[in-house]
Amino acid sequence: MAVHDAARPVIDKQFIADLFSDAARFGSAIPGLELTDTVQMIDGDNTKQLDRTLLRAIQTPQVFRVSELKHAYQQPFQPVFTDDASVLQSAGYAVHLSNGKPGNIKITQAHDIALAEVLLRL
């Protein structure tokens, strides 16, 4: 089963097929992109730089076994649930990290709509 964020309208069949292929092989697949920005974590009144090589920006669609997804959603809500993968991980399931797609942008701000329109014309 794939769960996709409607805020990510720039999607293509091959990307979806690749994720389903990974999920068939590993049991699940979530797309992630390497970070290019420096990342700081708030620590009291200060910040600490994080090692961005250990971090990924996670996208959708995310592909899981239906039985595992249903089981994971039986647990009580936690504020750390930001996507379906976080729900499964909280329930103890391993989640396979697949290659994300830079053009798989998320519409969160007004300027993202203009970028999506350009990408959809490509």
PyMOL CGO cylinders between C-alpha atoms (Angstrom):
from pymol import cmd
from pymol.cgo import CYLINDER

trace = [
    CYLINDER, 0.00, 0.00, 0.00, 1.29, 3.46, -0.87, 0.3, 1, 1, 1, 1, 1, 1,
    CYLINDER, 1.29, 3.46, -0.87, 0.49, 6.57, 1.13, 0.3, 1, 1, 1, 1, 1, 1,
    CYLINDER, 0.49, 6.57, 1.13, 1.01, 9.80, -0.74, 0.3, 1, 1, 1, 1, 1, 1,
    CYLINDER, 1.01, 9.80, -0.74, 0.86, 13.41, 0.40, 0.3, 1, 1, 1, 1, 1, 1,
    CYLINDER, 0.86, 13.41, 0.40, -1.50, 15.44, -1.81, 0.3, 1, 1, 1, 1, 1, 1,
    CYLINDER, -1.50, 15.44, -1.81, 0.84, 18.39, -1.28, 0.3, 1, 1, 1, 1, 1, 1,
    CYLINDER, 0.84, 18.39, -1.28, 3.34, 16.61, -3.58, 0.3, 1, 1, 1, 1, 1, 1,
    CYLINDER, 3.34, 16.61, -3.58, 1.67, 16.80, -7.01, 0.3, 1, 1, 1, 1, 1, 1,
    CYLINDER, 1.67, 16.80, -7.01, 4.83, 16.42, -9.13, 0.3, 1, 1, 1, 1, 1, 1,
    CYLINDER, 4.83, 16.42, -9.13, 5.04, 12.64, -9.25, 0.3, 1, 1, 1, 1, 1, 1,
    CYLINDER, 5.04, 12.64, -9.25, 5.71, 10.15, -12.02, 0.3, 1, 1, 1, 1, 1, 1,
    CYLINDER, 5.71, 10.15, -12.02, 5.00, 6.49, -12.67, 0.3, 1, 1, 1, 1, 1, 1,
    CYLINDER, 5.00, 6.49, -12.67, 8.65, 5.38, -12.67, 0.3, 1, 1, 1, 1, 1, 1,
    CYLINDER, 8.65, 5.38, -12.67, 9.28, 6.89, -9.22, 0.3, 1, 1, 1, 1, 1, 1,
    CYLINDER, 9.28, 6.89, -9.22, 6.23, 5.06, -7.85, 0.3, 1, 1, 1, 1, 1, 1,
    CYLINDER, 6.23, 5.06, -7.85, 7.29, 1.81, -9.56, 0.3, 1, 1, 1, 1, 1, 1,
    CYLINDER, 7.29, 1.81, -9.56, 10.80, 2.08, -8.08, 0.3, 1, 1, 1, 1, 1, 1,
    CYLINDER, 10.80, 2.08, -8.08, 9.37, 2.52, -4.58, 0.3, 1, 1, 1, 1, 1, 1,
    CYLINDER, 9.37, 2.52, -4.58, 7.06, -0.48, -4.96, 0.3, 1, 1, 1, 1, 1, 1,
    CYLINDER, 7.06, -0.48, -4.96, 10.02, -2.50, -6.21, 0.3, 1, 1, 1, 1, 1, 1,
    CYLINDER, 10.02, -2.50, -6.21, 12.06, -1.54, -3.15, 0.3, 1, 1, 1, 1, 1, 1,
    CYLINDER, 12.06, -1.54, -3.15, 9.11, -2.33, -0.86, 0.3, 1, 1, 1, 1, 1, 1,
    CYLINDER, 9.11, -2.33, -0.86, 8.73, -5.77, -2.45, 0.3, 1, 1, 1, 1, 1, 1,
    CYLINDER, 8.73, -5.77, -2.45, 12.41, -6.41, -1.75, 0.3, 1, 1, 1, 1, 1, 1,
    CYLINDER, 12.41, -6.41, -1.75, 12.74, -4.82, 1.71, 0.3, 1, 1, 1, 1, 1, 1,
    CYLINDER, 12.74, -4.82, 1.71, 9.21, -4.83, 3.13, 0.3, 1, 1, 1, 1, 1, 1,
    CYLINDER, 9.21, -4.83, 3.13, 8.75, -1.07, 2.94, 0.3, 1, 1, 1, 1, 1, 1,
    CYLINDER, 8.75, -1.07, 2.94, 10.11, 1.96, 1.12, 0.3, 1, 1, 1, 1, 1, 1,
    CYLINDER, 10.11, 1.96, 1.12, 10.24, 5.63, 2.00, 0.3, 1, 1, 1, 1, 1, 1,
    CYLINDER, 10.24, 5.63, 2.00, 11.99, 8.10, -0.29, 0.3, 1, 1, 1, 1, 1, 1,
    CYLINDER, 11.99, 8.10, -0.29, 14.64, 10.32, 1.27, 0.3, 1, 1, 1, 1, 1, 1,
    CYLINDER, 14.64, 10.32, 1.27, 16.92, 13.05, -0.02, 0.3, 1, 1, 1, 1, 1, 1,
    CYLINDER, 16.92, 13.05, -0.02, 20.37, 13.96, 1.25, 0.3, 1, 1, 1, 1, 1, 1,
    CYLINDER, 20.37, 13.96, 1.25, 20.42, 17.41, 2.85, 0.3, 1, 1, 1, 1, 1, 1,
    CYLINDER, 20.42, 17.41, 2.85, 22.46, 20.17, 1.30, 0.3, 1, 1, 1, 1, 1, 1,
    CYLINDER, 22.46, 20.17, 1.30, 21.80, 22.86, 3.91, 0.3, 1, 1, 1, 1, 1, 1,
    CYLINDER, 21.80, 22.86, 3.91, 23.64, 23.12, 7.20, 0.3, 1, 1, 1, 1, 1, 1,
    CYLINDER, 23.64, 23.12, 7.20, 21.35, 21.92, 9.99, 0.3, 1, 1, 1, 1, 1, 1,
    CYLINDER, 21.35, 21.92, 9.99, 21.33, 23.29, 13.53, 0.3, 1, 1, 1, 1, 1, 1,
    CYLINDER, 21.33, 23.29, 13.53, 19.53, 21.82, 16.54, 0.3, 1, 1, 1, 1, 1, 1,
    CYLINDER, 19.53, 21.82, 16.54, 18.29, 24.12, 19.28, 0.3, 1, 1, 1, 1, 1, 1,
    CYLINDER, 18.29, 24.12, 19.28, 19.94, 23.33, 22.60, 0.3, 1, 1, 1, 1, 1, 1,
    CYLINDER, 19.94, 23.33, 22.60, 18.66, 25.70, 25.29, 0.3, 1, 1, 1, 1, 1, 1,
    CYLINDER, 18.66, 25.70, 25.29, 19.85, 29.20, 24.37, 0.3, 1, 1, 1, 1, 1, 1,
    CYLINDER, 19.85, 29.20, 24.37, 22.39, 27.81, 21.91, 0.3, 1, 1, 1, 1, 1, 1,
    CYLINDER, 22.39, 27.81, 21.91, 22.44, 25.64, 18.81, 0.3, 1, 1, 1, 1, 1, 1,
    CYLINDER, 22.44, 25.64, 18.81, 24.47, 22.62, 17.80, 0.3, 1, 1, 1, 1, 1, 1,
    CYLINDER, 24.47, 22.62, 17.80, 25.41, 21.75, 14.26, 0.3, 1, 1, 1, 1, 1, 1,
    CYLINDER, 25.41, 21.75, 14.26, 24.20, 18.30, 13.19, 0.3, 1, 1, 1, 1, 1, 1,
    CYLINDER, 24.20, 18.30, 13.19, 26.00, 15.98, 10.81, 0.3, 1, 1, 1, 1, 1, 1,
    CYLINDER, 26.00, 15.98, 10.81, 23.83, 16.30, 7.71, 0.3, 1, 1, 1, 1, 1, 1,
    CYLINDER, 23.83, 16.30, 7.71, 25.34, 13.14, 6.22, 0.3, 1, 1, 1, 1, 1, 1,
    CYLINDER, 25.34, 13.14, 6.22, 23.30, 11.22, 8.82, 0.3, 1, 1, 1, 1, 1, 1,
    CYLINDER, 23.30, 11.22, 8.82, 20.03, 13.00, 7.98, 0.3, 1, 1, 1, 1, 1, 1,
    CYLINDER, 20.03, 13.00, 7.98, 17.52, 12.71, 5.13, 0.3, 1, 1, 1, 1, 1, 1,
    CYLINDER, 17.52, 12.71, 5.13, 14.51, 14.77, 4.09, 0.3, 1, 1, 1, 1, 1, 1,
    CYLINDER, 14.51, 14.77, 4.09, 11.68, 12.26, 3.78, 0.3, 1, 1, 1, 1, 1, 1,
    CYLINDER, 11.68, 12.26, 3.78, 9.08, 12.40, 1.03, 0.3, 1, 1, 1, 1, 1, 1,
    CYLINDER, 9.08, 12.40, 1.03, 6.00, 10.53, -0.10, 0.3, 1, 1, 1, 1, 1, 1,
    CYLINDER, 6.00, 10.53, -0.10, 4.75, 8.24, -1.48, 0.3, 1, 1, 1, 1, 1, 1,
    CYLINDER, 4.75, 8.24, -1.48, 5.67, 5.83, 1.27, 0.3, 1, 1, 1, 1, 1, 1,
    CYLINDER, 5.67, 5.83, 1.27, 5.03, 2.12, 0.66, 0.3, 1, 1, 1, 1, 1, 1,
    CYLINDER, 5.03, 2.12, 0.66, 4.22, -0.38, 3.42, 0.3, 1, 1, 1, 1, 1, 1,
    CYLINDER, 4.22, -0.38, 3.42, 2.58, -3.73, 4.04, 0.3, 1, 1, 1, 1, 1, 1,
    CYLINDER, 2.58, -3.73, 4.04, -1.10, -3.06, 4.73, 0.3, 1, 1, 1, 1, 1, 1,
    CYLINDER, -1.10, -3.06, 4.73, -1.14, -5.34, 7.78, 0.3, 1, 1, 1, 1, 1, 1,
    CYLINDER, -1.14, -5.34, 7.78, 1.81, -3.50, 9.36, 0.3, 1, 1, 1, 1, 1, 1,
    CYLINDER, 1.81, -3.50, 9.36, 0.32, -0.08, 8.64, 0.3, 1, 1, 1, 1, 1, 1,
    CYLINDER, 0.32, -0.08, 8.64, -3.02, -1.07, 10.18, 0.3, 1, 1, 1, 1, 1, 1,
    CYLINDER, -3.02, -1.07, 10.18, -1.28, -2.54, 13.22, 0.3, 1, 1, 1, 1, 1, 1,
    CYLINDER, -1.28, -2.54, 13.22, 0.91, 0.54, 13.70, 0.3, 1, 1, 1, 1, 1, 1,
    CYLINDER, 0.91, 0.54, 13.70, -2.12, 2.84, 13.64, 0.3, 1, 1, 1, 1, 1, 1,
    CYLINDER, -2.12, 2.84, 13.64, -3.63, 0.97, 16.60, 0.3, 1, 1, 1, 1, 1, 1,
    CYLINDER, -3.63, 0.97, 16.60, -1.21, 2.74, 18.94, 0.3, 1, 1, 1, 1, 1, 1,
    CYLINDER, -1.21, 2.74, 18.94, -2.13, 6.03, 20.62, 0.3, 1, 1, 1, 1, 1, 1,
    CYLINDER, -2.13, 6.03, 20.62, -1.15, 9.25, 18.84, 0.3, 1, 1, 1, 1, 1, 1,
    CYLINDER, -1.15, 9.25, 18.84, 2.23, 10.74, 19.68, 0.3, 1, 1, 1, 1, 1, 1,
    CYLINDER, 2.23, 10.74, 19.68, 3.47, 14.22, 18.69, 0.3, 1, 1, 1, 1, 1, 1,
    CYLINDER, 3.47, 14.22, 18.69, 6.47, 12.61, 16.93, 0.3, 1, 1, 1, 1, 1, 1,
    CYLINDER, 6.47, 12.61, 16.93, 4.10, 11.18, 14.28, 0.3, 1, 1, 1, 1, 1, 1,
    CYLINDER, 4.10, 11.18, 14.28, 4.85, 13.41, 11.29, 0.3, 1, 1, 1, 1, 1, 1,
    CYLINDER, 4.85, 13.41, 11.29, 4.23, 10.83, 8.58, 0.3, 1, 1, 1, 1, 1, 1,
    CYLINDER, 4.23, 10.83, 8.58, 3.25, 7.19, 8.19, 0.3, 1, 1, 1, 1, 1, 1,
    CYLINDER, 3.25, 7.19, 8.19, 6.85, 6.02, 8.46, 0.3, 1, 1, 1, 1, 1, 1,
    CYLINDER, 6.85, 6.02, 8.46, 7.16, 7.56, 11.91, 0.3, 1, 1, 1, 1, 1, 1,
    CYLINDER, 7.16, 7.56, 11.91, 4.02, 5.70, 13.02, 0.3, 1, 1, 1, 1, 1, 1,
    CYLINDER, 4.02, 5.70, 13.02, 5.43, 2.38, 11.80, 0.3, 1, 1, 1, 1, 1, 1,
    CYLINDER, 5.43, 2.38, 11.80, 8.84, 3.02, 13.36, 0.3, 1, 1, 1, 1, 1, 1,
    CYLINDER, 8.84, 3.02, 13.36, 7.20, 3.86, 16.69, 0.3, 1, 1, 1, 1, 1, 1,
    CYLINDER, 7.20, 3.86, 16.69, 5.42, 0.49, 16.54, 0.3, 1, 1, 1, 1, 1, 1,
    CYLINDER, 5.42, 0.49, 16.54, 8.78, -1.25, 16.12, 0.3, 1, 1, 1, 1, 1, 1,
    CYLINDER, 8.78, -1.25, 16.12, 8.79, -1.83, 12.36, 0.3, 1, 1, 1, 1, 1, 1,
    CYLINDER, 8.79, -1.83, 12.36, 11.93, -1.24, 10.30, 0.3, 1, 1, 1, 1, 1, 1,
    CYLINDER, 11.93, -1.24, 10.30, 11.51, 1.16, 7.40, 0.3, 1, 1, 1, 1, 1, 1,
    CYLINDER, 11.51, 1.16, 7.40, 13.71, 0.98, 4.29, 0.3, 1, 1, 1, 1, 1, 1,
    CYLINDER, 13.71, 0.98, 4.29, 15.13, 4.25, 3.02, 0.3, 1, 1, 1, 1, 1, 1,
    CYLINDER, 15.13, 4.25, 3.02, 14.94, 4.51, -0.78, 0.3, 1, 1, 1, 1, 1, 1,
    CYLINDER, 14.94, 4.51, -0.78, 16.19, 7.21, -3.11, 0.3, 1, 1, 1, 1, 1, 1,
    CYLINDER, 16.19, 7.21, -3.11, 14.09, 10.34, -3.06, 0.3, 1, 1, 1, 1, 1, 1,
    CYLINDER, 14.09, 10.34, -3.06, 13.49, 12.57, -6.04, 0.3, 1, 1, 1, 1, 1, 1,
    CYLINDER, 13.49, 12.57, -6.04, 14.52, 16.25, -5.97, 0.3, 1, 1, 1, 1, 1, 1,
    CYLINDER, 14.52, 16.25, -5.97, 11.61, 17.24, -8.22, 0.3, 1, 1, 1, 1, 1, 1,
    CYLINDER, 11.61, 17.24, -8.22, 9.11, 15.64, -5.82, 0.3, 1, 1, 1, 1, 1, 1,
    CYLINDER, 9.11, 15.64, -5.82, 8.51, 18.99, -4.14, 0.3, 1, 1, 1, 1, 1, 1,
    CYLINDER, 8.51, 18.99, -4.14, 6.01, 19.69, -1.38, 0.3, 1, 1, 1, 1, 1, 1,
    CYLINDER, 6.01, 19.69, -1.38, 3.62, 22.61, -1.79, 0.3, 1, 1, 1, 1, 1, 1,
    CYLINDER, 3.62, 22.61, -1.79, 3.85, 24.49, 1.51, 0.3, 1, 1, 1, 1, 1, 1,
    CYLINDER, 3.85, 24.49, 1.51, 4.29, 28.10, 0.45, 0.3, 1, 1, 1, 1, 1, 1,
    CYLINDER, 4.29, 28.10, 0.45, 2.84, 30.22, -2.37, 0.3, 1, 1, 1, 1, 1, 1,
    CYLINDER, 2.84, 30.22, -2.37, 6.06, 30.19, -4.42, 0.3, 1, 1, 1, 1, 1, 1,
    CYLINDER, 6.06, 30.19, -4.42, 5.98, 26.37, -4.45, 0.3, 1, 1, 1, 1, 1, 1,
    CYLINDER, 5.98, 26.37, -4.45, 2.92, 26.48, -6.71, 0.3, 1, 1, 1, 1, 1, 1,
    CYLINDER, 2.92, 26.48, -6.71, 4.84, 28.34, -9.42, 0.3, 1, 1, 1, 1, 1, 1,
    CYLINDER, 4.84, 28.34, -9.42, 7.69, 25.82, -9.19, 0.3, 1, 1, 1, 1, 1, 1,
    CYLINDER, 7.69, 25.82, -9.19, 5.25, 22.89, -9.40, 0.3, 1, 1, 1, 1, 1, 1,
    CYLINDER, 5.25, 22.89, -9.40, 3.66, 24.40, -12.51, 0.3, 1, 1, 1, 1, 1, 1,
    CYLINDER, 3.66, 24.40, -12.51, 7.07, 24.58, -14.17, 0.3, 1, 1, 1, 1, 1, 1,
    CYLINDER, 7.07, 24.58, -14.17, 7.98, 21.02, -13.17, 0.3, 1, 1, 1, 1, 1, 1,
    CYLINDER, 7.98, 21.02, -13.17, 4.63, 19.65, -14.38, 0.3, 1, 1, 1, 1, 1, 1,
    CYLINDER, 4.63, 19.65, -14.38, 5.27, 21.15, -17.83, 0.3, 1, 1, 1, 1, 1, 1,
    CYLINDER, 5.27, 21.15, -17.83, 8.59, 19.29, -18.17, 0.3, 1, 1, 1, 1, 1, 1,
]
cmd.load_cgo(trace, "trace")
